[in-house]
C-alpha cells in the first residue's frame, strides 16, 4: 500500500517536462537531439535589474511598485482598469492559475475547459477535487469553441471556465467578436468565473490582443493570468500574476501566504524593469517568431499525412497526425499521438509532445521556439522518419 496521498498518486506528470527529460537523457548519451518540446523562447532576457537592498521577504502579493506597473500596463496596453490591489504577483503564471482554481472550485464543482488545453489545467482541477468538463475542437475550426458549444457544456454545477488566447498548444487566437459571443453566454450565467490565460499576449501575429475582460458585464468574474516568461524570455525567473476582482485577489493573497509567500525579490525588480523598458525588444522577438512560424508552416505543409493549420499566435503547431496511426517501422506500430511522439524522439531525435495530455489524442505539439537552422533540420528529420512508416 502506498504511503503517498491519493491526491499525488492521481496527479499526472507534466507531459512537456517528461518529453524534455527524455530528450536530455538521450542527449546525455551523445545523441544529437533537437528539442521542440518546451515552450521556452531561445532569446535572452532583455532587461535585468538587481538592487542589493532587495534581498528580504517581499509582500505576499508582490511589491506595490511592481503591482502598480502591472496595473499601468493593463490600462495602457489593454484599456483595462485595475487598481494595483487587484493584482497578485506569483511564482510563475502556473501558481497564479493554481490560486484561481483552488480558491474558487469546491469538490464536485465543474470546470469547463476547451480542448486542446495547456497540460496543467485539468491537473490543477484534480487537486481541487473538481470535475473537468471538456469541449472538443478540431483543426478545421482552428481549435476555437463556439458560443453554442459553451452553452451546451454549462450545467448547474459549472463554476469556472478556463482557456488561453493565444493558445498553448495550438497557437489559436480569439478575435474580439468571438470573445464577445462567449461573453454573452456568460452574462446569462452569473455564477461562472472565467480564467483567461493571456501569457502569450504579445506573440500575436494578427490584430491586437483582445481580452475577454474588456466586456463590463462579466469583468468582475474574469481572472486574467499573465506573466513575463514568454514575451520577455524570462522563463527561469518564475514570475507571473493575476488581475481580478478585489474579492478574488484577496483570496489569492491568502492562499499564497500559506504556500510560498511572496515571489523572489530580485525577480520582481526585473519585472518592474521589463515593464518600464517598453515593448521594443518584445516586438522584435515577435517578428522573429513570425518568420519562424511562416518557415515551419511551409515545411510542415510539405509533409504528406500531416493536417496543419496556420496559427495566429504563440509559438506552436498542433498538427493532426491520425493518418500515421496503424503504420509501422522496424516492428514498431504507431497507435496514437503519444507513441508517434516517442517514435520521432527515438528515430528522428526530435523531441515533440504527444497531444493526449493536452486533451487531444489526434495531434502532437511542435514548438518553433528554436533557431531557424535547428527548425529546418528538425522538420527534415521528422519528414524522413514519418516517410519510413508503412
PyMOL commands that set and color helices and strands:
alter all, ss='L'
color gray80, all
select helices_A, chain A and resi 6-9+15-28+64-78+84-86+93-104+120-127+139-141+147-153+176-187+212-214+219-221+235-237+246-259+265-276+280-301+322-324+337-348+356-358+372-387
alter helices_A, ss='H'
color red, helices_A
select strands_A, chain A and resi 34-35+87-90+110-114+131-135+158-164+193-197+222-227+240-243+316-317+328-329+332-333+350-351+353-354+364-367
alter strands_A, ss='S'
color yellow, strands_A
deselect
rebuild
show_as cartoon
